[in-house]
Amino acid sequence: MLPGRETCLLQAVRVVRTSVSSKAKVERFHNGTLQMLVALYEEAEKPNNALDFLKQHLGVAGQESADTVALQQELRDMRQRWELLAEENKGLKNRLQRYEPTQEDGAAE
């Protein structure tokens, strides 16, 4: 087995394990899972993203769960907050530098 195929199959197995959380889902996806993994193995050109491959074969490509949408919004909010805090930090460092020069600056004078 080629390393690329092995990696792709392992990614696919991890995705299936983590996305299937309840017994009902396990029963519903059990039959199709093996078929998807076989299809992935037999694929001549391996997909770059095993998750997209599985989503496509599950028929959920393009659909996003409410959790995904909420997490994406939270990520955008956190990035925006990080940018604001980074600017504030930069300003505070500049103010501190004015009032308390580093030892290198003081030694040069």
N, C-alpha and C positions, 0 to 999 in steps of 0.2 A: 504494500500500500504506500502511496506517495505521501510525503510529509504534508503537502498542501491539502490533500483530500482528508487526511487524518485530522488535521487542525479544523477544517471546515465541519467535519462530522462531529467533533467534540464540541464545537461552538453550537451546533444545532441541538445536540443532546442537552447542553446546559440551558439553552433557551427554552426547550420543551419542559425541562425539569422545573425551572423557575416560574414559567408562565402558567403551569398547571398546578393549581393549589388545592382544589377540592376533589373529593372522590367522584362527584358527578362529572367534573371536567376530565378527570382521568379516564373514566369510562367512555366519555364522548370522543375524546381524542386518541384513545388507545389504538384503535384500528387504523386511523389515518397516519399516526406518527411513524410507524414502521414504513409505510408506503412513501411518506415524505423523505425519510432518511435514505431509502433506497433510491428515490428519484434524485436526491442530492448527490449520492454516490455515483450514480450513472450519468450525471450531467457532464457533458464534454467540457464545457467552459464553466469553471467554478465561479459562483457569484462572489463578489467582494464582501458581501454582508450576509451571513447565514440567517440572521433575523429577518431580513427583508425577504429572503427566499421562503422561509417558513410562513411568514405573514401572507405572502402571495398564494401559497398552496392552501392556507387555511381560509382564504377568502376575506381576510381582514386588512389587506393592503389599502392604505389611504384612510383607514378609520383610526381615530384616536380615542382612548378612553378618557373619562372625566379626570381620572387621576393624572394621566399624562398631560392633559391640558393645564391642570392646576399646577403641576410641578414645573412645566415650562414657564408659566406666568410667575411662579415663585422665583425661578432662576433669573428671569428678566429683572424682577424687582430687586433681587439680591445684587445683581451686577450693577444696577443703577445706584443702589445704596453704597456699594463698594467704591464706585467712582466718586461719589460725593465725599465719602470718608477719606479717600486718598487725597483729594484736593484739600480738604480741611487739614489733614495731617501735614501736607506740604506747607500750607500757610502757617501752621503752628510751629513747624520746624524753622521757617524763616524768621518768625517773631522771636523764637528762643535764641536763634543765632545772633540777633541784634542785641539782646540783653545779656547773653552769656556766651561770649565767643569761646571757641574751643581752645585748648592749651596751645595748639600749634599756632593759631592766630595771635594769641597773647604773647607767645615767645618771640614771634617775629617782630613785634613792636618795640 
